[in-house]
Amino acid sequence: MSIQAPEYVRSIAPYQAGKPISELAREYGLQPERIVKLASNENPLGIPASARDAMVAAIGDLGRYPDSNGFELKAALSQRYAVPPEWITLGNGSNDILELAAHALLQPGVSAVYSQYSFAVYALATQETGARAIVVPARSLGHDLDAMRAAIAADTRLVFIANPNNPTGTFLRADAIAAFLAQVPRDVVVVLDEAYNEYLDPSLRFDSTLWLREHPNLVISRTFSKAYGLAGLRAGFGLAQAELTDLMNRVRQPFNVSTVAQAAAIAALDDADFLQRSYELNRRGLARLQSAFAQMGFEYVPSHGNFVLVRVGDADAVFEGLLRAGIIVRPVANYGLPQWLRVTVGLPEENEAFLEAFARVTGR
Ligand SMILES: *Cc1c(COP(=O)(O)O)cnc(C)c1O
């Protein structure tokens, strides 16, 4: 290699995305329409009609740059979450928010703390800054907040928490997170990634934004990619007090959220009906997958997201067998879980197609 790049860049393991439908169709000679993709925690309902209309209406403006400050979307979010617009950062998906926090706060010589088996982007965002990663062993495949608190070092600037977590689907209760926030040093920023918040059972929901007032070191990250059905659009947001928001804004690309994405997000945010349908469909689909796994005798992690982690043993072989049947799920060996597969909840007919093929491939 003659190109000079920092070792911390060369050593990054590139993100492994779910296999695209078009790729499987090409490789296995399958009809794209017959392929079922349950690999990337996408919303099986597709995009909300309200967002489609808003996007069509916004297309005429695409000759101009987007509103860099996202005035209207921030106004809508400000109302929804009862925070001032100065506390809102818009992101090109919420992955962008995770990176903005990392770029604003990390550098070689400092560290970030996150859990084993937590979202892959935390490792990426940490490594690309040259900061040191402190990976805390999981407890029952979820975050061990006591151990994470104890792992915070003098040079730690950032802690990532996913709640619910991907790829495991585990959930931390509000009191546990509140206690954690109360113990974290004020100069250590906590990113609370709530990408699956809208899928939580109402009895488990809590208003994490209330913590923002007490904790100037807290960033709450949310996305339009999951329950709002807009994964391909790339829109997410971060909520934090003004000082932290200002720092993240300094490392943000000025036009990181497109005009159509801003328009669609405003419409989706207002579409309570779509959100409710997403929630209901997921609740029923999740129950169906989990009870089928239990019946077939497979260990799984009870999930609070729109996916289930199931222990299949030889995950490579099961993954391959499912691909041949036109079904894409997600191997998680890159997370250190080589015996498991992550299956996204689909439409009822997609779940049934998966279960039928899964039973055949595993011989249960
Ligand atoms: C899917 C997911 C996100 C959202 O990513 P986007 O960039 O908003 O599409 C963030 N965090 C976790 C844990 C996720 O699983």
The ligand as an ORCA input file, in Angstrom:
! r2SCAN-3c Opt
* xyz 0 1
  C     -31.378      1.232     12.717
  C     -30.643      1.854     13.837
  C     -30.358      3.198     13.823
  C     -30.912      4.068     12.747
  O     -30.075      4.297     11.707
  P     -30.464      5.430     10.691
  O     -29.139      6.012     10.334
  O     -31.336      6.407     11.387
  O     -31.141      4.754      9.557
  C     -29.712      3.759     14.895
  N     -29.376      3.018     15.960
  C     -29.660      1.726     16.017
  C     -29.333      0.962     17.247
  C     -30.281      1.095     14.950
  O     -30.530     -0.202     14.995
*
